[in-house]
């Protein structure tokens, strides 16, 4: 699988080819963020960290960007088996 780049992330967001986990949806609500905030975080953000799960060996990336109201926030994402962007969690920092 090719390396996950910010360009690929943005393309998947723009084409609405993403899924938000239940946990991420709950975090959006807890942080008073909307799906538009999540999209903005990923469209304006940058990859600040790459992680590999020790058990599954899946690669996850941490993207730091801004919500629509200017708050700095991060999203942890990965590419699911079908090539869909999968949002694991999101939070304000």
N, C-alpha and C positions, 0 to 999 in steps of 0.2 A: 504494500500500500504506500502511495507517495506521501512524503512529509506534509503534515498539515500546516498550511501557510495562512497568513491573514487574508490573502487574496482569495483563497479557496473558501475560507469562512465567510467572507463578505458575499461571494457569489452564491453560496448556499442560503444565506439570509435573504438576499435580494430575490432569489427564486422561490422563497418560502419553503425551502426544502429542509425543515428542521422540526424537531420534536422537543417539547419541554417536559422534563420529568415531573412527577407529582411533587417531589421534594422542591424542585426549582419553582414550581407554581406557588407552593406554600411560602417560599422565601420571598418571591415577588410581592405577595400580599402582605407579609410581615414587614417588608421594607417600604411598603407603600409605592411600589413600582408597577408599571404596566408592561404589557408585551412590547409596546412601542419603545419604552425605556430599554428593555432587553435588546431589541434590535439596534437601538442607537449605541448601546455599550459595545456591541460586536462590530458595528459599522465604523465607529470612530476610534475603537481601541487598538491596542497592540498586544502581541503575545509577550508576557513577562516571565513565563515559566512553562517548562515542559515536564510532565511527570509520566512515569511508567508504573502501572499497577504490578505489584510483585507477584500476585497469583495469576492474573489473566494475561499479563504482559501488554495490555491495551495502553495506548498512548492517550493521555489527556493533556489539554493545554489550559493555562490560566490567562484570560484576556482581561486587561484593565482598560476601562474607557469611562465614559460619562453618561449619566442618565440625562433625560431631556431638561431637567431642572438644574443641571450642572454638577450634581453630586457625583463624586468619583465612586465607581463600582467595579466589581470583578465578576466574571462568569467562568465557571469550569465547564469545559465542553470536550466532546470526543466525536469521532465519526463512527456511527453505528454500522453494522454489517452491510446494510443496503446502501451505504454511501450517504445516508442522511446525517445531518448535524444533530447531535443529541446534547441538550443542555442539562448538565448534572445539577448545578446549583448556581445561584447568583446572590450577591450581597453588596451592600454599600460599605465603603471603608472610610 
